[in-house]
Amino acid sequence: MITRSNVSMESTIKNAAELTRAKQFKLARKLMSDAGVCYFTIERVLYEPHNIRSTD
């Protein structure tokens, strides 16, 4: 298991996942992109918000 060490990035991902669940896809993508989240993570959060790591 990979543990995130960046609390700010963790918060960004969780907020984006919530936006995705609320069908705010463009806003979630922008939030992550502006925060420097890598492309593959953005895709995972947008297409599989139920699969984000809950143990971090």
mmCIF file of the N, C-alpha and C atoms, coordinates in Angstrom:
data_MODEL
# 
_entry.id   MODEL 
# 
loop_
_atom_site.group_PDB 
_atom_site.id 
_atom_site.type_symbol 
_atom_site.label_atom_id 
_atom_site.label_alt_id 
_atom_site.label_comp_id 
_atom_site.label_asym_id 
_atom_site.label_entity_id 
_atom_site.label_seq_id 
_atom_site.pdbx_PDB_ins_code 
_atom_site.Cartn_x 
_atom_site.Cartn_y 
_atom_site.Cartn_z 
_atom_site.occupancy 
_atom_site.B_iso_or_equiv 
_atom_site.pdbx_formal_charge 
_atom_site.auth_seq_id 
_atom_site.auth_comp_id 
_atom_site.auth_asym_id 
_atom_site.auth_atom_id 
_atom_site.pdbx_PDB_model_num 
ATOM 1   N N  . MET A 1 1  ? 0.843   -1.175 0.000   1.00 0.00 ? 1  MET A N  1 
ATOM 2   C CA . MET A 1 1  ? 0.000   0.000  0.000   1.00 0.00 ? 1  MET A CA 1 
ATOM 3   C C  . MET A 1 1  ? 0.889   1.239  0.000   1.00 0.00 ? 1  MET A C  1 
ATOM 4   N N  . ILE A 1 2  ? 0.508   2.210  -0.790  1.00 0.00 ? 2  ILE A N  1 
ATOM 5   C CA . ILE A 1 2  ? 1.224   3.473  -0.846  1.00 0.00 ? 2  ILE A CA 1 
ATOM 6   C C  . ILE A 1 2  ? 0.551   4.442  0.115   1.00 0.00 ? 2  ILE A C  1 
ATOM 7   N N  . THR A 1 3  ? 1.342   5.088  0.953   1.00 0.00 ? 3  THR A N  1 
ATOM 8   C CA . THR A 1 3  ? 0.807   6.059  1.891   1.00 0.00 ? 3  THR A CA 1 
ATOM 9   C C  . THR A 1 3  ? 1.140   7.453  1.407   1.00 0.00 ? 3  THR A C  1 
ATOM 10  N N  . ARG A 1 4  ? 0.142   8.299  1.335   1.00 0.00 ? 4  ARG A N  1 
ATOM 11  C CA . ARG A 1 4  ? 0.379   9.686  0.936   1.00 0.00 ? 4  ARG A CA 1 
ATOM 12  C C  . ARG A 1 4  ? 1.048   10.420 2.078   1.00 0.00 ? 4  ARG A C  1 
ATOM 13  N N  . SER A 1 5  ? 2.068   11.221 1.746   1.00 0.00 ? 5  SER A N  1 
ATOM 14  C CA . SER A 1 5  ? 2.734   11.998 2.773   1.00 0.00 ? 5  SER A CA 1 
ATOM 15  C C  . SER A 1 5  ? 2.362   13.475 2.669   1.00 0.00 ? 5  SER A C  1 
ATOM 16  N N  . ASN A 1 6  ? 1.602   13.834 1.664   1.00 0.00 ? 6  ASN A N  1 
ATOM 17  C CA . ASN A 1 6  ? 1.244   15.222 1.446   1.00 0.00 ? 6  ASN A CA 1 
ATOM 18  C C  . ASN A 1 6  ? -0.217  15.434 1.842   1.00 0.00 ? 6  ASN A C  1 
ATOM 19  N N  . VAL A 1 7  ? -0.420  16.019 2.992   1.00 0.00 ? 7  VAL A N  1 
ATOM 20  C CA . VAL A 1 7  ? -1.776  16.213 3.521   1.00 0.00 ? 7  VAL A CA 1 
ATOM 21  C C  . VAL A 1 7  ? -2.607  17.106 2.603   1.00 0.00 ? 7  VAL A C  1 
ATOM 22  N N  . SER A 1 8  ? -1.979  18.110 2.022   1.00 0.00 ? 8  SER A N  1 
ATOM 23  C CA . SER A 1 8  ? -2.683  19.014 1.117   1.00 0.00 ? 8  SER A CA 1 
ATOM 24  C C  . SER A 1 8  ? -3.202  18.267 -0.115  1.00 0.00 ? 8  SER A C  1 
ATOM 25  N N  . MET A 1 9  ? -2.365  17.404 -0.683  1.00 0.00 ? 9  MET A N  1 
ATOM 26  C CA . MET A 1 9  ? -2.773  16.634 -1.861  1.00 0.00 ? 9  MET A CA 1 
ATOM 27  C C  . MET A 1 9  ? -3.890  15.659 -1.493  1.00 0.00 ? 9  MET A C  1 
ATOM 28  N N  . GLU A 1 10 ? -3.790  15.057 -0.325  1.00 0.00 ? 10 GLU A N  1 
ATOM 29  C CA . GLU A 1 10 ? -4.832  14.145 0.138   1.00 0.00 ? 10 GLU A CA 1 
ATOM 30  C C  . GLU A 1 10 ? -6.172  14.875 0.229   1.00 0.00 ? 10 GLU A C  1 
ATOM 31  N N  . SER A 1 11 ? -6.155  16.068 0.778   1.00 0.00 ? 11 SER A N  1 
ATOM 32  C CA . SER A 1 11 ? -7.376  16.867 0.898   1.00 0.00 ? 11 SER A CA 1 
ATOM 33  C C  . SER A 1 11 ? -7.934  17.218 -0.480  1.00 0.00 ? 11 SER A C  1 
ATOM 34  N N  . THR A 1 12 ? -7.066  17.576 -1.395  1.00 0.00 ? 12 THR A N  1 
ATOM 35  C CA . THR A 1 12 ? -7.483  17.903 -2.763  1.00 0.00 ? 12 THR A CA 1 
ATOM 36  C C  . THR A 1 12 ? -8.178  16.721 -3.417  1.00 0.00 ? 12 THR A C  1 
ATOM 37  N N  . ILE A 1 13 ? -7.582  15.532 -3.294  1.00 0.00 ? 13 ILE A N  1 
ATOM 38  C CA . ILE A 1 13 ? -8.150  14.323 -3.894  1.00 0.00 ? 13 ILE A CA 1 
ATOM 39  C C  . ILE A 1 13 ? -9.515  14.011 -3.282  1.00 0.00 ? 13 ILE A C  1 
ATOM 40  N N  . LYS A 1 14 ? -9.610  14.104 -1.972  1.00 0.00 ? 14 LYS A N  1 
ATOM 41  C CA . LYS A 1 14 ? -10.896 13.808 -1.313  1.00 0.00 ? 14 LYS A CA 1 
ATOM 42  C C  . LYS A 1 14 ? -11.971 14.813 -1.720  1.00 0.00 ? 14 LYS A C  1 
ATOM 43  N N  . ASN A 1 15 ? -11.604 16.088 -1.800  1.00 0.00 ? 15 ASN A N  1 
ATOM 44  C CA . ASN A 1 15 ? -12.567 17.110 -2.232  1.00 0.00 ? 15 ASN A CA 1 
ATOM 45  C C  . ASN A 1 15 ? -12.999 16.875 -3.673  1.00 0.00 ? 15 ASN A C  1 
ATOM 46  N N  . ALA A 1 16 ? -12.061 16.515 -4.519  1.00 0.00 ? 16 ALA A N  1 
ATOM 47  C CA . ALA A 1 16 ? -12.382 16.244 -5.926  1.00 0.00 ? 16 ALA A CA 1 
ATOM 48  C C  . ALA A 1 16 ? -13.296 15.025 -6.048  1.00 0.00 ? 16 ALA A C  1 
ATOM 49  N N  . ALA A 1 17 ? -13.063 14.013 -5.236  1.00 0.00 ? 17 ALA A N  1 
ATOM 50  C CA . ALA A 1 17 ? -13.924 12.827 -5.266  1.00 0.00 ? 17 ALA A CA 1 
ATOM 51  C C  . ALA A 1 17 ? -15.350 13.190 -4.866  1.00 0.00 ? 17 ALA A C  1 
ATOM 52  N N  . GLU A 1 18 ? -15.489 14.044 -3.870  1.00 0.00 ? 18 GLU A N  1 
ATOM 53  C CA . GLU A 1 18 ? -16.825 14.496 -3.465  1.00 0.00 ? 18 GLU A CA 1 
ATOM 54  C C  . GLU A 1 18 ? -17.491 15.291 -4.592  1.00 0.00 ? 18 GLU A C  1 
ATOM 55  N N  . LEU A 1 19 ? -16.734 16.146 -5.256  1.00 0.00 ? 19 LEU A N  1 
ATOM 56  C CA . LEU A 1 19 ? -17.274 16.899 -6.391  1.00 0.00 ? 19 LEU A CA 1 
ATOM 57  C C  . LEU A 1 19 ? -17.706 15.949 -7.506  1.00 0.00 ? 19 LEU A C  1 
ATOM 58  N N  . THR A 1 20 ? -16.917 14.908 -7.727  1.00 0.00 ? 20 THR A N  1 
ATOM 59  C CA . THR A 1 20 ? -17.242 13.924 -8.770  1.00 0.00 ? 20 THR A CA 1 
ATOM 60  C C  . THR A 1 20 ? -18.544 13.207 -8.422  1.00 0.00 ? 20 THR A C  1 
ATOM 61  N N  . ARG A 1 21 ? -18.681 12.820 -7.170  1.00 0.00 ? 21 ARG A N  1 
ATOM 62  C CA . ARG A 1 21 ? -19.923 12.153 -6.750  1.00 0.00 ? 21 ARG A CA 1 
ATOM 63  C C  . ARG A 1 21 ? -21.135 13.070 -6.919  1.00 0.00 ? 21 ARG A C  1 
ATOM 64  N N  . ALA A 1 22 ? -20.893 14.378 -6.831  1.00 0.00 ? 22 ALA A N  1 
ATOM 65  C CA . ALA A 1 22 ? -21.967 15.367 -7.019  1.00 0.00 ? 22 ALA A CA 1 
ATOM 66  C C  . ALA A 1 22 ? -22.113 15.774 -8.482  1.00 0.00 ? 22 ALA A C  1 
ATOM 67  N N  . LYS A 1 23 ? -21.414 15.051 -9.357  1.00 0.00 ? 23 LYS A N  1 
ATOM 68  C CA . LYS A 1 23 ? -21.462 15.267 -10.806 1.00 0.00 ? 23 LYS A CA 1 
ATOM 69  C C  . LYS A 1 23 ? -20.911 16.631 -11.227 1.00 0.00 ? 23 LYS A C  1 
ATOM 70  N N  . GLN A 1 24 ? -19.969 17.145 -10.467 1.00 0.00 ? 24 GLN A N  1 
ATOM 71  C CA . GLN A 1 24 ? -19.276 18.399 -10.785 1.00 0.00 ? 24 GLN A CA 1 
ATOM 72  C C  . GLN A 1 24 ? -17.903 18.049 -11.383 1.00 0.00 ? 24 GLN A C  1 
ATOM 73  N N  . PHE A 1 25 ? -17.921 17.348 -12.521 1.00 0.00 ? 25 PHE A N  1 
ATOM 74  C CA . PHE A 1 25 ? -16.706 16.796 -13.115 1.00 0.00 ? 25 PHE A CA 1 
ATOM 75  C C  . PHE A 1 25 ? -15.697 17.859 -13.539 1.00 0.00 ? 25 PHE A C  1 
ATOM 76  N N  . LYS A 1 26 ? -16.160 18.908 -14.188 1.00 0.00 ? 26 LYS A N  1 
ATOM 77  C CA . LYS A 1 26 ? -15.238 19.953 -14.650 1.00 0.00 ? 26 LYS A CA 1 
ATOM 78  C C  . LYS A 1 26 ? -14.557 20.637 -13.470 1.00 0.00 ? 26 LYS A C  1 
ATOM 79  N N  . LEU A 1 27 ? -15.318 20.913 -12.434 1.00 0.00 ? 27 LEU A N  1 
ATOM 80  C CA . LEU A 1 27 ? -14.756 21.566 -11.260 1.00 0.00 ? 27 LEU A CA 1 
ATOM 81  C C  . LEU A 1 27 ? -13.759 20.641 -10.548 1.00 0.00 ? 27 LEU A C  1 
ATOM 82  N N  . ALA A 1 28 ? -14.091 19.368 -10.453 1.00 0.00 ? 28 ALA A N  1 
ATOM 83  C CA . ALA A 1 28 ? -13.179 18.400 -9.825  1.00 0.00 ? 28 ALA A CA 1 
ATOM 84  C C  . ALA A 1 28 ? -11.879 18.297 -10.611 1.00 0.00 ? 28 ALA A C  1 
ATOM 85  N N  . ARG A 1 29 ? -11.984 18.235 -11.933 1.00 0.00 ? 29 ARG A N  1 
ATOM 86  C CA . ARG A 1 29 ? -10.790 18.147 -12.778 1.00 0.00 ? 29 ARG A CA 1 
ATOM 87  C C  . ARG A 1 29 ? -9.932  19.391 -12.626 1.00 0.00 ? 29 ARG A C  1 
ATOM 88  N N  . LYS A 1 30 ? -10.558 20.555 -12.622 1.00 0.00 ? 30 LYS A N  1 
ATOM 89  C CA . LYS A 1 30 ? -9.816  21.809 -12.487 1.00 0.00 ? 30 LYS A CA 1 
ATOM 90  C C  . LYS A 1 30 ? -9.120  21.883 -11.135 1.00 0.00 ? 30 LYS A C  1 
ATOM 91  N N  . LEU A 1 31 ? -9.826  21.500 -10.084 1.00 0.00 ? 31 LEU A N  1 
ATOM 92  C CA . LEU A 1 31 ? -9.245  21.505 -8.748  1.00 0.00 ? 31 LEU A CA 1 
ATOM 93  C C  . LEU A 1 31 ? -7.975  20.656 -8.700  1.00 0.00 ? 31 LEU A C  1 
ATOM 94  N N  . MET A 1 32 ? -8.057  19.451 -9.248  1.00 0.00 ? 32 MET A N  1 
ATOM 95  C CA . MET A 1 32 ? -6.897  18.557 -9.229  1.00 0.00 ? 32 MET A CA 1 
ATOM 96  C C  . MET A 1 32 ? -5.788  19.039 -10.144 1.00 0.00 ? 32 MET A C  1 
ATOM 97  N N  . SER A 1 33 ? -6.150  19.488 -11.320 1.00 0.00 ? 33 SER A N  1 
ATOM 98  C CA . SER A 1 33 ? -5.147  19.972 -12.269 1.00 0.00 ? 33 SER A CA 1 
ATOM 99  C C  . SER A 1 33 ? -4.390  21.171 -11.701 1.00 0.00 ? 33 SER A C  1 
ATOM 100 N N  . ASP A 1 34 ? -5.118  22.103 -11.110 1.00 0.00 ? 34 ASP A N  1 
ATOM 101 C CA . ASP A 1 34 ? -4.491  23.284 -10.515 1.00 0.00 ? 34 ASP A CA 1 
ATOM 102 C C  . ASP A 1 34 ? -3.570  22.923 -9.355  1.00 0.00 ? 34 ASP A C  1 
ATOM 103 N N  . ALA A 1 35 ? -3.864  21.811 -8.679  1.00 0.00 ? 35 ALA A N  1 
ATOM 104 C CA . ALA A 1 35 ? -3.056  21.375 -7.542  1.00 0.00 ? 35 ALA A CA 1 
ATOM 105 C C  . ALA A 1 35 ? -1.856  20.529 -7.969  1.00 0.00 ? 35 ALA A C  1 
ATOM 106 N N  . GLY A 1 36 ? -1.767  20.227 -9.267  1.00 0.00 ? 36 GLY A N  1 
ATOM 107 C CA . GLY A 1 36 ? -0.630  19.459 -9.763  1.00 0.00 ? 36 GLY A CA 1 
ATOM 108 C C  . GLY A 1 36 ? -0.786  17.955 -9.669  1.00 0.00 ? 36 GLY A C  1 
ATOM 109 N N  . VAL A 1 37 ? -2.019  17.493 -9.568  1.00 0.00 ? 37 VAL A N  1 
ATOM 110 C CA . VAL A 1 37 ? -2.275  16.057 -9.519  1.00 0.00 ? 37 VAL A CA 1 
ATOM 111 C C  . VAL A 1 37 ? -1.971  15.464 -10.886 1.00 0.00 ? 37 VAL A C  1 
ATOM 112 N N  . CYS A 1 38 ? -1.322  14.299 -10.904 1.00 0.00 ? 38 CYS A N  1 
ATOM 113 C CA . CYS A 1 38 ? -0.956  13.692 -12.184 1.00 0.00 ? 38 CYS A CA 1 
ATOM 114 C C  . CYS A 1 38 ? -2.200  13.225 -12.949 1.00 0.00 ? 38 CYS A C  1 
ATOM 115 N N  . TYR A 1 39 ? -2.061  13.163 -14.260 1.00 0.00 ? 39 TYR A N  1 
ATOM 116 C CA . TYR A 1 39 ? -3.158  12.829 -15.174 1.00 0.00 ? 39 TYR A CA 1 
ATOM 117 C C  . TYR A 1 39 ? -3.843  11.511 -14.808 1.00 0.00 ? 39 TYR A C  1 
ATOM 118 N N  . PHE A 1 40 ? -3.065  10.484 -14.489 1.00 0.00 ? 40 PHE A N  1 
ATOM 119 C CA . PHE A 1 40 ? -3.642  9.169  -14.207 1.00 0.00 ? 40 PHE A CA 1 
ATOM 120 C C  . PHE A 1 40 ? -4.467  9.181  -12.918 1.00 0.00 ? 40 PHE A C  1 
ATOM 121 N N  . THR A 1 41 ? -4.052  9.965  -11.961 1.00 0.00 ? 41 THR A N  1 
ATOM 122 C CA . THR A 1 41 ? -4.824  10.088 -10.725 1.00 0.00 ? 41 THR A CA 1 
ATOM 123 C C  . THR A 1 41 ? -6.122  10.847 -10.982 1.00 0.00 ? 41 THR A C  1 
ATOM 124 N N  . ILE A 1 42 ? -6.034  11.893 -11.791 1.00 0.00 ? 42 ILE A N  1 
ATOM 125 C CA . ILE A 1 42 ? -7.242  12.641 -12.157 1.00 0.00 ? 42 ILE A CA 1 
ATOM 126 C C  . ILE A 1 42 ? -8.253  11.709 -12.813 1.00 0.00 ? 42 ILE A C  1 
ATOM 127 N N  . GLU A 1 43 ? -7.798  10.896 -13.745 1.00 0.00 ? 43 GLU A N  1 
ATOM 128 C CA . GLU A 1 43 ? -8.697  9.939  -14.405 1.00 0.00 ? 43 GLU A CA 1 
ATOM 129 C C  . GLU A 1 43 ? -9.326  8.986  -13.403 1.00 0.00 ? 43 GLU A C  1 
ATOM 130 N N  . ARG A 1 44 ? -8.514  8.459  -12.497 1.00 0.00 ? 44 ARG A N  1 
ATOM 131 C CA . ARG A 1 44 ? -9.016  7.498  -11.509 1.00 0.00 ? 44 ARG A CA 1 
ATOM 132 C C  . ARG A 1 44 ? -10.089 8.138  -10.635 1.00 0.00 ? 44 ARG A C  1 
ATOM 133 N N  . VAL A 1 45 ? -9.850  9.349  -10.194 1.00 0.00 ? 45 VAL A N  1 
ATOM 134 C CA . VAL A 1 45 ? -10.824 10.020 -9.332  1.00 0.00 ? 45 VAL A CA 1 
ATOM 135 C C  . VAL A 1 45 ? -12.105 10.345 -10.105 1.00 0.00 ? 45 VAL A C  1 
ATOM 136 N N  . LEU A 1 46 ? -11.966 10.798 -11.341 1.00 0.00 ? 46 LEU A N  1 
ATOM 137 C CA . LEU A 1 46 ? -13.146 11.153 -12.134 1.00 0.00 ? 46 LEU A CA 1 
ATOM 138 C C  . LEU A 1 46 ? -13.980 9.940  -12.521 1.00 0.00 ? 46 LEU A C  1 
ATOM 139 N N  . TYR A 1 47 ? -13.310 8.843  -12.889 1.00 0.00 ? 47 TYR A N  1 
ATOM 140 C CA . TYR A 1 47 ? -14.040 7.684  -13.393 1.00 0.00 ? 47 TYR A CA 1 
ATOM 141 C C  . TYR A 1 47 ? -14.331 6.634  -12.329 1.00 0.00 ? 47 TYR A C  1 
ATOM 142 N N  . GLU A 1 48 ? -13.592 6.666  -11.212 1.00 0.00 ? 48 GLU A N  1 
ATOM 143 C CA . GLU A 1 48 ? -13.787 5.675  -10.160 1.00 0.00 ? 48 GLU A CA 1 
ATOM 144 C C  . GLU A 1 48 ? -13.691 6.316  -8.779  1.00 0.00 ? 48 GLU A C  1 
ATOM 145 N N  . PRO A 1 49 ? -14.542 7.285  -8.470  1.00 0.00 ? 49 PRO A N  1 
ATOM 146 C CA . PRO A 1 49 ? -14.427 7.979  -7.179  1.00 0.00 ? 49 PRO A CA 1 
ATOM 147 C C  . PRO A 1 49 ? -14.621 7.050  -5.981  1.00 0.00 ? 49 PRO A C  1 
ATOM 148 N N  . HIS A 1 50 ? -15.290 5.940  -6.193  1.00 0.00 ? 50 HIS A N  1 
ATOM 149 C CA . HIS A 1 50 ? -15.515 4.963  -5.125  1.00 0.00 ? 50 HIS A CA 1 
ATOM 150 C C  . HIS A 1 50 ? -14.247 4.179  -4.797  1.00 0.00 ? 50 HIS A C  1 
ATOM 151 N N  . ASN A 1 51 ? -13.216 4.289  -5.647  1.00 0.00 ? 51 ASN A N  1 
ATOM 152 C CA . ASN A 1 51 ? -11.983 3.536  -5.442  1.00 0.00 ? 51 ASN A CA 1 
ATOM 153 C C  . ASN A 1 51 ? -10.835 4.372  -4.891  1.00 0.00 ? 51 ASN A C  1 
ATOM 154 N N  . ILE A 1 52 ? -11.096 5.567  -4.379  1.00 0.00 ? 52 ILE A N  1 
ATOM 155 C CA . ILE A 1 52 ? -9.991  6.328  -3.797  1.00 0.00 ? 52 ILE A CA 1 
ATOM 156 C C  . ILE A 1 52 ? -9.559  5.653  -2.501  1.00 0.00 ? 52 ILE A C  1 
ATOM 157 N N  . ARG A 1 53 ? -8.306  5.853  -2.150  1.00 0.00 ? 53 ARG A N  1 
ATOM 158 C CA . ARG A 1 53 ? -7.770  5.241  -0.938  1.00 0.00 ? 53 ARG A CA 1 
ATOM 159 C C  . ARG A 1 53 ? -8.430  5.820  0.289   1.00 0.00 ? 53 ARG A C  1 
ATOM 160 N N  . SER A 1 54 ? -8.976  4.988  1.122   1.00 0.00 ? 54 SER A N  1 
ATOM 161 C CA . SER A 1 54 ? -9.634  5.480  2.328   1.00 0.00 ? 54 SER A CA 1 
ATOM 162 C C  . SER A 1 54 ? -8.753  5.331  3.556   1.00 0.00 ? 54 SER A C  1 
ATOM 163 N N  . THR A 1 55 ? -7.603  4.705  3.416   1.00 0.00 ? 55 THR A N  1 
ATOM 164 C CA . THR A 1 55 ? -6.736  4.445  4.562   1.00 0.00 ? 55 THR A CA 1 
ATOM 165 C C  . THR A 1 55 ? -5.666  5.492  4.746   1.00 0.00 ? 55 THR A C  1 
ATOM 166 N N  . ASP A 1 56 ? -5.585  6.467  3.833   1.00 0.00 ? 56 ASP A N  1 
ATOM 167 C CA . ASP A 1 56 ? -4.531  7.476  3.931   1.00 0.00 ? 56 ASP A CA 1 
ATOM 168 C C  . ASP A 1 56 ? -4.937  8.591  4.864   1.00 0.00 ? 56 ASP A C  1 
# 
